[in-house]
Amino acid sequence: MSFDPANPLIVQADRSVFLEAFNPRAEDARRALAPFAELISSPEHLHTYRVTPLSLWNAASAGMSAAEMVGALEQYAKFPVPQNVVTDIRELAGRWGRLRLVAHDSGLLLVADTPDAPLLTELSRQKAVAPLLGDRMGDAVFAVPLLNRGLIKTALLESGWPLDDQAGYSDGLAYPIGLLPSLAVRDYQQEAADAFYRGGSAEGGSGVVVLAPGSGKTVVGMVAMSMVGQRTLILTTNRTSVNQWQRELLQKTSLMPEEVGEYDSGTPLKPVTVCTYQMLTHRKRGSEKSDDGAYPHMGLIGAAEWGLIVYDEVHLLPAPVFRITASVQARRRLGLTATLIREDGREGDVFALIGPKRYDRPWKTLEQAGFIAQADCTEVRLLLPQAERVSYAAAPDREKHRIAAENPDKRGVVSAILELHRGAPALIIGQYLDQLALIAADQEAPLITGKTPQREREALFASFRQGTLKLIVMSKVGNFALDLPDAEVLIQVSGAFGSRQEEAQRLGRLLRPKADGRGASFYSVVTRETTEEDHAHHRQLFLAEQGYAYRILDASELLAAGMQA
C-alpha cells in the first residue's frame, strides 16, 4: 500500500490510530474502526483510538475476522499500516477460539488444539490458573471443576488468553413466553436476539447486546426470553426500571400480571422475576463483605428455576454480582447496555462472566433509520464569579470539582436555555442536591431525588408522559431507565466527574423517537477554566465515538439571545 493523502487514518506502531475528524472520509473510517478499536480522546481535529486485546476479542467473538480488521485499517490509512500492527492484530484476534471450555460427562474440559499443548502447559503453571484446574487428561486437555467455570475464564483473560466457553447450559424450568402480534420487532432487535441465542447451540446463550438508549433493548430481552422459553430473572438498576420492565412485559408478551413480579424475599418467586442490583447487593448490618451470609438476597441469582438471567445496564454491574455470577455460568446470561464502558475498568469481567459482545449497532445508524431521535449536543461554558474563583483556587483538588459544578451563575443559563425552548418537554439533571433544589425553586418545577417515594416518582413521570407536566428536575436517579419518550430537551448542570457512561446515558434520556419526528437538544453547562471543563472532555469520549459532536457556546451568547427574544 502506498501513501494516500485523501485517507483520514494514521496508524502508529504502538497500535494507536489517529483519525482526521475534518476529513471527508472520516465518518466512514470511524464506522469501520469502531468495532475493534477504543476511542481514547477526541479534540476538535484529531481523534485518537487504540487497538487493545479486549477490543479485538470482542470483535472476533462477534464474528469479525482479523483480515477484516486489517482491511479496514488499510482501506482508510494515509500511510502504510506498520507491519507489526498487522501481525499483532492477526495474532491477538487469533487467540479467540484457541482455548475452549467444553462439557464432558458431569464436568468440564479445558481444550486446546494439539499444537497449543505447550501453551496450555505454560498457562496451567500460573499461580492464578493452577488452583482452578483438575487433572490433566491429555497433552492439550485439562479437567475443570464445574464450580470454577467462571473463575477460569477470568483468570485466563487476565493472563492474555480469552476462553471460548462452549460448555452449554443447564435448563431451568420450562415456561413458554409468547410475543403478542401487536409487537413489531425491528430487524436489528431480532438480529441481536438471534446473535445471542444462536439457535440454542452451545456457542450462544451468553453475551452482551449493545444498543443505544431508546432503541428498544427491552424488546431484545423479551425476544430472547421467548426463544429460551424458561423461567427468567431480570436484574436492573432501580425501582423505576423494575416498573418499566413489568409494564413492557405485560403490554408486549403473553405474560399475565400474576406471572411477573418484583422480587420480595417474603413471597414465592414468580416465573419472571425482576430485581434491582441494590436489593441483590444489600448487606446485613454490621457484616463485612467477605462474611458468609453478608448478602442475604444474593441466593436469588443462583436459584435453580432460572433458565435465563437478563442483566439490564450490564455496565453498572456491582462487584458482588460479578462474584456470584462466576458461580452461575451454567445459566444463560444476556447483558443489555448502551455502552461497554465501565469507569472501574472491569470490562474484562463483563467479557469473561456475562459473555462477549454478541451484537452492536452504531447510534448514528439507528438515528439515520429513524429508530432513535436526532440529537444536537451543546456545551455551554461560563466563568466562575470572582468570589467563587477565590474559593476554587484555595480548595483541595476533590472540592474544586464541586465548586465548579455548583457555579451559581448556571441558574441563569438554565433559565435562558428553557426560554430558548419555551414549551418543550424538558429535563434538568445534576449531581448536587442543593444546586438542584435552587434550580427547581427557580423554575417552580418538581425535584426527584433518591428520597422521593416511588409512588410520587411514578405519578410525576405519568404527568410528564401525558403532557400536563413540562419540566422535571432530577438527581442522578434520572440517569437510567426513564421511559419519557416526549422529552425534547435535557440540561445537564453537573455530573460525576469524567464519567463517559453517565454522559451517554443522560443523552439517552432524549433518544426515544418523537411522534412527529422532532429532534432533541442536549445541553451540558460547564464552568470554564476549571477541572469541570477537563472532565467534560473525557465525559464526551464515548459519544464522540458514536459520531456526536458538541457545539461550544459561551454563556454570554446564550443570555444575549434570551434577552433579544
DOMAR-178402 format. One line per 4 residues: for each residue x, y, z of C-alpha. Coordinates in nm, 3 decimals, padded with zeros to 5 digits. Layout:
N
X:Y:Z ~ ...
***
This chain:
565
00.000:00.000:00.000 ~ 00.132:00.347:-00.091 ~ 00.078:00.693:00.057 ~ -00.278:00.819:00.005
-00.324:01.180:00.123 ~ -00.703:01.158:00.086 ~ -00.736:00.897:00.359 ~ -00.813:01.003:00.720
-00.628:00.743:00.934 ~ -00.270:00.742:01.060 ~ -00.181:00.407:01.215 ~ 00.111:00.406:01.460
00.338:00.118:01.554 ~ 00.212:00.126:01.916 ~ -00.139:00.034:01.789 ~ -00.271:00.387:01.833
-00.471:00.522:01.543 ~ -00.527:00.891:01.462 ~ -00.841:00.996:01.277 ~ -00.855:01.331:01.098
-01.200:01.448:01.207 ~ -01.219:01.711:00.930 ~ -01.151:01.460:00.650 ~ -01.445:01.391:00.413
-01.393:01.017:00.466 ~ -01.373:01.045:00.846 ~ -01.725:00.918:00.917 ~ -01.681:00.606:00.703
-01.344:00.539:00.863 ~ -01.485:00.587:01.215 ~ -01.758:00.331:01.149 ~ -01.506:00.081:01.013
-01.271:00.135:01.307 ~ -01.516:00.146:01.600 ~ -01.595:-00.230:01.616 ~ -01.235:-00.323:01.703
-01.071:-00.010:01.847 ~ -01.131:00.203:02.156 ~ -01.158:00.582:02.139 ~ -00.906:00.748:02.372
-00.950:01.121:02.303 ~ -01.147:01.339:02.063 ~ -01.032:01.702:02.043 ~ -01.151:01.913:01.751
-00.932:01.790:01.468 ~ -00.754:01.467:01.554 ~ -00.921:01.176:01.734 ~ -00.707:00.906:01.893
-00.805:00.538:01.901 ~ -00.618:00.241:02.040 ~ -00.642:-00.120:01.931 ~ -00.646:-00.330:02.250
-00.662:-00.705:02.310 ~ -01.014:-00.677:02.458 ~ -01.141:-00.465:02.170 ~ -01.005:-00.727:01.926
-01.155:-01.020:02.119 ~ -01.496:-00.857:02.136 ~ -01.484:-00.804:01.760 ~ -01.360:-01.157:01.696
-01.627:-01.314:01.918 ~ -01.891:-01.119:01.722 ~ -01.764:-01.277:01.402 ~ -01.525:-01.012:01.269
-01.210:-01.168:01.127 ~ -00.857:-01.039:01.169 ~ -00.843:-00.993:00.791 ~ -01.148:-00.763:00.806
-00.986:-00.558:01.083 ~ -00.659:-00.521:00.895 ~ -00.853:-00.449:00.577 ~ -01.039:-00.163:00.746
-00.711:-00.003:00.852 ~ -00.550:-00.048:00.510 ~ -00.856:00.092:00.331 ~ -00.851:00.421:00.523
-00.484:00.462:00.622 ~ -00.294:00.760:00.486 ~ 00.041:00.581:00.525 ~ 00.117:00.209:00.505
-00.004:00.023:00.815 ~ 00.302:-00.077:01.023 ~ 00.381:-00.443:00.975 ~ 00.393:-00.510:01.348
00.035:-00.378:01.387 ~ -00.087:-00.615:01.117 ~ 00.092:-00.901:01.292 ~ -00.040:-00.800:01.636
-00.399:-00.789:01.513 ~ -00.370:-01.126:01.344 ~ -00.208:-01.286:01.647 ~ -00.420:-01.125:01.919
-00.752:-01.167:01.738 ~ -00.637:-01.518:01.652 ~ -00.622:-01.606:02.022 ~ -01.003:-01.614:02.031
-01.115:-01.975:01.997 ~ -00.777:-02.138:02.057 ~ -00.871:-02.222:02.416 ~ -01.215:-02.375:02.456
-01.423:-02.492:02.750 ~ -01.644:-02.790:02.666 ~ -01.877:-03.018:02.859 ~ -01.764:-03.373:02.934
-01.970:-03.625:03.130 ~ -02.058:-03.440:03.450 ~ -01.769:-03.194:03.431 ~ -01.578:-02.958:03.207
-01.269:-02.977:02.992 ~ -01.027:-02.701:02.901 ~ -00.921:-02.793:02.549 ~ -00.667:-02.663:02.301
-00.561:-02.791:01.961 ~ -00.264:-03.027:01.974 ~ -00.007:-02.766:01.855 ~ -00.108:-02.550:02.154
-00.026:-02.816:02.414 ~ 00.289:-02.624:02.527 ~ 00.080:-02.308:02.568 ~ -00.166:-02.495:02.787
00.120:-02.632:02.995 ~ 00.259:-02.283:03.045 ~ -00.080:-02.139:03.147 ~ -00.151:-02.430:03.382
00.156:-02.338:03.587 ~ 00.048:-01.980:03.652 ~ -00.045:-01.907:04.013 ~ -00.389:-01.770:03.925
-00.474:-02.059:03.693 ~ -00.325:-02.372:03.853 ~ -00.565:-02.394:04.155 ~ -00.865:-02.382:03.919
-00.766:-02.686:03.713 ~ -00.832:-03.052:03.779 ~ -00.637:-03.346:03.638 ~ -00.453:-03.331:03.310
-00.649:-03.552:03.068 ~ -00.415:-03.531:02.772 ~ -00.141:-03.320:02.613 ~ -00.389:-03.040:02.537
-00.673:-03.117:02.780 ~ -00.735:-03.034:03.147 ~ -01.034:-03.116:03.360 ~ -01.203:-02.813:03.518
-01.438:-02.844:03.818 ~ -01.786:-02.711:03.744 ~ -01.763:-02.452:04.020 ~ -01.454:-02.298:03.858
-01.617:-02.226:03.522 ~ -01.636:-01.851:03.571 ~ -01.312:-01.822:03.765 ~ -01.105:-01.998:03.499
-01.239:-01.764:03.231 ~ -01.147:-01.459:03.437 ~ -00.800:-01.592:03.523 ~ -00.714:-01.682:03.165
-00.840:-01.347:03.034 ~ -00.614:-01.168:03.282 ~ -00.329:-01.381:03.151 ~ -00.397:-01.256:02.800
-00.591:-01.558:02.673 ~ -00.969:-01.540:02.621 ~ -01.157:-01.864:02.676 ~ -01.433:-01.959:02.434
-01.696:-02.116:02.660 ~ -01.877:-02.387:02.460 ~ -01.985:-02.594:02.761 ~ -02.354:-02.525:02.714
-02.617:-02.454:02.975 ~ -02.840:-02.621:03.229 ~ -03.206:-02.576:03.151 ~ -03.424:-02.403:03.403
-03.791:-02.479:03.445 ~ -03.974:-02.456:03.113 ~ -04.206:-02.158:03.085 ~ -04.325:-02.059:02.736
-04.332:-01.682:02.681 ~ -04.510:-01.561:02.369 ~ -04.478:-01.227:02.194 ~ -04.805:-01.052:02.116
-04.889:-01.000:01.745 ~ -04.906:-00.624:01.810 ~ -04.532:-00.618:01.891 ~ -04.343:-00.511:01.579
-03.991:-00.644:01.634 ~ -03.740:-00.437:01.437 ~ -03.484:-00.614:01.220 ~ -03.188:-00.519:01.441
-03.372:-00.631:01.756 ~ -03.432:-00.973:01.600 ~ -03.072:-00.988:01.477 ~ -02.946:-00.905:01.827
-03.158:-01.177:01.990 ~ -03.052:-01.428:01.723 ~ -02.685:-01.338:01.775 ~ -02.727:-01.405:02.147
-02.926:-01.730:02.120 ~ -02.755:-01.880:01.813 ~ -03.030:-02.136:01.763 ~ -02.991:-02.270:02.116
-02.643:-02.405:02.046 ~ -02.358:-02.409:02.298 ~ -02.199:-02.124:02.102 ~ -02.483:-01.894:02.208
-02.667:-01.834:02.532 ~ -02.429:-01.584:02.690 ~ -02.311:-01.241:02.589 ~ -02.385:-00.872:02.565
-02.602:-00.672:02.325 ~ -02.500:-00.307:02.284 ~ -02.769:-00.069:02.155 ~ -02.844:00.299:02.205
-03.086:00.413:02.475 ~ -03.434:00.442:02.332 ~ -03.372:00.181:02.062 ~ -03.562:-00.097:02.239
-03.314:-00.311:02.430 ~ -03.608:-00.431:02.642 ~ -03.763:-00.579:02.328 ~ -03.437:-00.765:02.258
-03.464:-00.910:02.608 ~ -03.825:-01.018:02.551 ~ -03.741:-01.183:02.217 ~ -03.456:-01.371:02.388
-03.695:-01.478:02.667 ~ -03.938:-01.615:02.409 ~ -03.656:-01.810:02.242 ~ -03.531:-01.963:02.566
-03.883:-02.036:02.694 ~ -03.783:-02.081:03.057 ~ -03.825:-01.901:03.388 ~ -03.634:-01.574:03.376
-03.465:-01.347:03.629 ~ -03.421:-00.984:03.524 ~ -03.171:-00.772:03.718 ~ -03.187:-00.396:03.671
-03.083:-00.062:03.814 ~ -03.372:00.081:04.015 ~ -03.741:00.058:04.103 ~ -03.837:00.278:03.809
-03.670:00.028:03.576 ~ -03.843:-00.261:03.756 ~ -04.180:-00.097:03.691 ~ -04.087:-00.028:03.329
-03.990:-00.393:03.268 ~ -04.314:-00.514:03.424 ~ -04.520:-00.269:03.220 ~ -04.346:-00.364:02.894
-04.375:-00.737:02.957 ~ -04.748:-00.714:03.024 ~ -04.806:-00.496:02.719 ~ -04.598:-00.693:02.470
-04.592:-01.060:02.576 ~ -04.840:-01.329:02.669 ~ -04.747:-01.299:03.037 ~ -05.025:-01.215:03.281
-04.990:-00.997:03.595 ~ -04.969:-01.299:03.825 ~ -04.673:-01.434:03.622 ~ -04.450:-01.126:03.652
-04.339:-00.965:03.976 ~ -04.077:-00.773:04.166 ~ -03.857:-00.980:04.395 ~ -03.977:-00.990:04.755
-03.792:-01.219:04.993 ~ -04.113:-01.293:05.178 ~ -04.314:-01.424:04.881 ~ -04.274:-01.708:04.627
-04.074:-01.629:04.314 ~ -04.273:-01.551:04.000 ~ -04.195:-01.724:03.667 ~ -04.050:-01.391:03.555
-03.897:-01.204:03.848 ~ -03.746:-00.856:03.833 ~ -03.497:-00.739:04.097 ~ -03.275:-00.435:04.146
-02.899:-00.462:04.185 ~ -02.941:-00.261:04.505 ~ -03.166:-00.526:04.657 ~ -02.937:-00.805:04.547
-02.630:-00.641:04.699 ~ -02.796:-00.534:05.024 ~ -02.557:-00.630:05.305 ~ -02.656:-00.726:05.657
-02.596:-00.451:05.908 ~ -02.260:-00.496:06.079 ~ -02.134:-00.763:05.837 ~ -01.818:-00.748:05.626
-01.814:-00.808:05.251 ~ -01.627:-01.137:05.299 ~ -01.861:-01.275:05.570 ~ -02.076:-01.577:05.491
-02.434:-01.464:05.454 ~ -02.335:-01.098:05.427 ~ -02.566:-01.063:05.125 ~ -02.893:-01.233:05.226
-03.062:-01.187:04.888 ~ -02.772:-01.299:04.671 ~ -02.901:-01.656:04.670 ~ -03.175:-01.539:04.434
-02.936:-01.534:04.140 ~ -02.838:-01.896:04.196 ~ -03.193:-02.025:04.238 ~ -03.246:-02.344:04.036
-03.554:-02.223:03.849 ~ -03.388:-01.976:03.613 ~ -03.317:-02.071:03.255 ~ -03.214:-01.715:03.167
-03.072:-01.423:03.364 ~ -03.101:-01.080:03.200 ~ -02.855:-00.817:03.325 ~ -03.001:-00.478:03.231
-02.750:-00.191:03.209 ~ -02.476:-00.452:03.248 ~ -02.203:-00.186:03.252 ~ -02.328:-00.096:03.603
-02.299:-00.449:03.743 ~ -02.178:-00.422:04.106 ~ -01.869:-00.615:04.215 ~ -02.062:-00.857:04.445
-02.282:-00.958:04.149 ~ -01.969:-01.035:03.948 ~ -01.860:-01.272:04.224 ~ -02.187:-01.462:04.235
-02.216:-01.460:03.855 ~ -01.889:-01.650:03.841 ~ -02.067:-01.943:04.007 ~ -02.376:-01.947:03.781
-02.206:-01.994:03.446 ~ -02.440:-02.283:03.362 ~ -02.727:-02.031:03.333 ~ -02.790:-01.849:03.008
-02.689:-01.485:03.058 ~ -02.787:-01.184:02.848 ~ -02.634:-00.844:02.915 ~ -02.806:-00.533:02.778
-02.629:-00.197:02.766 ~ -02.578:00.121:02.571 ~ -02.203:00.112:02.630 ~ -01.949:-00.146:02.744
-01.752:00.129:02.919 ~ -01.704:00.077:03.293 ~ -01.537:00.353:03.489 ~ -01.384:00.091:03.723
-01.205:-00.074:03.430 ~ -01.381:-00.410:03.472 ~ -01.485:-00.451:03.110 ~ -01.285:-00.774:03.109
-01.506:-00.919:03.383 ~ -01.815:-00.845:03.175 ~ -01.650:-01.023:02.880 ~ -01.550:-01.326:03.088
-01.851:-01.369:03.317 ~ -02.152:-01.239:03.121 ~ -02.008:-01.313:02.781 ~ -01.850:-01.137:02.483
-02.022:-00.869:02.280 ~ -02.267:-01.050:02.053 ~ -02.424:-00.755:01.876 ~ -02.367:-00.383:01.832
-02.530:-00.121:01.613 ~ -02.386:00.233:01.592 ~ -02.609:00.503:01.737 ~ -02.592:00.719:01.426
-02.701:00.428:01.207 ~ -03.013:00.390:01.422 ~ -03.067:00.768:01.408 ~ -03.045:00.777:01.029
-03.303:00.499:01.008 ~ -03.538:00.693:01.236 ~ -03.525:00.439:01.522 ~ -03.387:00.697:01.766
-03.428:01.074:01.767 ~ -03.174:01.304:01.609 ~ -02.994:01.491:01.885 ~ -02.790:01.811:01.886
-02.531:01.844:02.164 ~ -02.420:02.180:02.301 ~ -02.167:02.257:02.572 ~ -02.236:02.595:02.732
-01.930:02.742:02.904 ~ -01.930:03.015:03.167 ~ -01.682:03.161:03.414 ~ -01.696:03.135:03.791
-01.799:03.454:03.971 ~ -01.499:03.633:04.122 ~ -01.583:03.532:04.482 ~ -01.610:03.166:04.381
-01.281:03.183:04.192 ~ -01.103:03.271:04.517 ~ -01.265:02.972:04.694 ~ -01.184:02.747:04.400
-00.817:02.847:04.396 ~ -00.775:02.760:04.766 ~ -00.979:02.438:04.765 ~ -00.840:02.081:04.772
-00.846:01.907:04.433 ~ -01.158:01.699:04.502 ~ -01.352:02.002:04.628 ~ -01.261:02.203:04.318
-01.497:01.992:04.105 ~ -01.793:02.059:04.331 ~ -01.730:02.434:04.345 ~ -01.710:02.448:03.966
-02.015:02.223:03.924 ~ -02.228:02.433:04.161 ~ -02.138:02.761:03.991 ~ -02.434:02.983:04.093
-02.442:03.153:03.752 ~ -02.556:02.824:03.599 ~ -02.906:02.904:03.724 ~ -02.934:03.195:03.484
-02.802:02.980:03.200 ~ -03.064:02.716:03.272 ~ -03.339:02.979:03.254 ~ -03.201:03.107:02.923
-03.196:02.758:02.771 ~ -03.552:02.688:02.881 ~ -03.661:03.023:02.734 ~ -03.495:02.924:02.407
-03.708:02.606:02.406 ~ -04.020:02.755:02.562 ~ -04.298:02.497:02.596 ~ -04.083:02.196:02.503
-04.088:01.897:02.744 ~ -03.759:01.929:02.933 ~ -03.549:01.754:03.196 ~ -03.280:01.909:03.418
-03.034:01.667:03.574 ~ -02.738:01.706:03.806 ~ -02.521:01.565:04.080 ~ -02.563:01.800:04.375
-02.891:01.824:04.563 ~ -02.851:02.179:04.697 ~ -02.791:02.307:04.345 ~ -03.090:02.113:04.209
-03.318:02.238:04.486 ~ -03.237:02.600:04.395 ~ -03.295:02.534:04.024 ~ -03.625:02.356:04.097
-03.736:02.656:04.303 ~ -03.632:02.897:04.025 ~ -03.839:02.707:03.770 ~ -04.124:02.611:04.004
-04.069:02.252:03.896 ~ -04.079:01.925:04.094 ~ -03.749:01.774:04.211 ~ -03.695:01.397:04.207
-03.410:01.256:04.418 ~ -03.327:00.923:04.576 ~ -03.551:01.017:04.868 ~ -03.859:01.076:04.654
-04.111:00.795:04.722 ~ -04.154:00.560:04.425 ~ -04.527:00.630:04.403 ~ -04.462:01.004:04.377
-04.195:00.948:04.111 ~ -04.431:00.737:03.901 ~ -04.706:00.998:03.932 ~ -04.472:01.274:03.812
-04.344:01.062:03.523 ~ -04.703:00.981:03.424 ~ -04.789:01.354:03.424 ~ -04.485:01.422:03.205
-04.586:01.148:02.960 ~ -04.939:01.286:02.948 ~ -04.812:01.638:02.875 ~ -04.960:01.802:03.185
-04.610:01.848:03.330 ~ -04.344:02.003:03.106 ~ -04.036:02.015:03.332 ~ -03.880:01.782:03.588
-03.556:01.841:03.783 ~ -03.374:01.520:03.877 ~ -03.068:01.398:04.062 ~ -02.861:01.110:03.922
-03.158:00.878:03.979 ~ -03.264:01.002:03.636 ~ -02.958:00.858:03.463 ~ -03.122:00.529:03.375
-03.442:00.357:03.269 ~ -03.667:00.658:03.223 ~ -03.950:00.592:02.980 ~ -04.022:00.955:02.887
-04.041:00.941:02.507 ~ -04.155:01.302:02.460 ~ -03.858:01.458:02.644 ~ -03.713:01.704:02.394
-03.457:01.900:02.596 ~ -03.214:01.784:02.865 ~ -02.992:02.025:03.058 ~ -02.703:01.871:03.248
-02.587:02.111:03.520 ~ -02.339:01.882:03.696 ~ -02.214:01.525:03.680 ~ -01.997:01.254:03.829
-01.652:01.384:03.736 ~ -01.543:01.245:03.395 ~ -01.795:00.961:03.361 ~ -01.836:00.865:02.995
-02.114:00.620:03.073 ~ -02.314:00.885:03.260 ~ -02.285:01.130:02.970 ~ -02.407:00.864:02.727
-02.697:00.760:02.948 ~ -02.809:01.118:03.002 ~ -02.817:01.188:02.630 ~ -03.004:00.859:02.603
-03.296:01.003:02.802 ~ -03.377:01.205:02.487 ~ -03.334:00.946:02.217 ~ -03.672:00.779:02.206
-03.817:00.881:01.868 ~ -04.075:01.159:01.884 ~ -04.423:01.109:01.743 ~ -04.382:01.393:01.493
-04.016:01.323:01.410 ~ -03.880:01.618:01.607 ~ -03.518:01.616:01.716 ~ -03.378:01.662:02.067
-03.140:01.909:02.230 ~ -02.881:01.808:02.490 ~ -02.706:02.083:02.688 ~ -02.410:02.041:02.921
-02.340:02.352:03.132 ~ -01.970:02.366:03.220 ~ -01.758:02.611:03.420 ~ -01.472:02.737:03.206
-01.105:02.718:03.319 ~ -01.175:02.460:03.591 ~ -01.143:02.085:03.639 ~ -01.506:02.057:03.530
-01.402:02.163:03.180 ~ -01.133:01.892:03.179 ~ -01.383:01.633:03.297 ~ -01.629:01.742:03.027
-01.380:01.646:02.755 ~ -01.347:01.297:02.899 ~ -01.721:01.257:02.953 ~ -01.784:01.317:02.583
-01.545:01.049:02.455 ~ -01.795:00.769:02.407 ~ -02.047:00.994:02.235 ~ -01.775:01.125:02.005
-01.700:00.765:01.911 ~ -02.067:00.728:01.819 ~ -02.043:01.029:01.589 ~ -02.185:01.307:01.809
-02.017:01.648:01.804 ~ -02.061:01.918:02.068 ~ -02.117:02.277:01.964 ~ -01.939:02.508:02.211
-02.140:02.812:02.314 ~ -02.036:03.088:02.553 ~ -02.300:03.163:02.816 ~ -02.293:03.532:02.722
-02.416:03.446:02.371 ~ -02.698:03.240:02.513 ~ -02.802:03.507:02.762 ~ -02.791:03.776:02.491
-03.009:03.563:02.264 ~ -03.257:03.520:02.550 ~ -03.273:03.896:02.610 ~ -03.339:03.962:02.242
-03.617:03.703:02.241
***
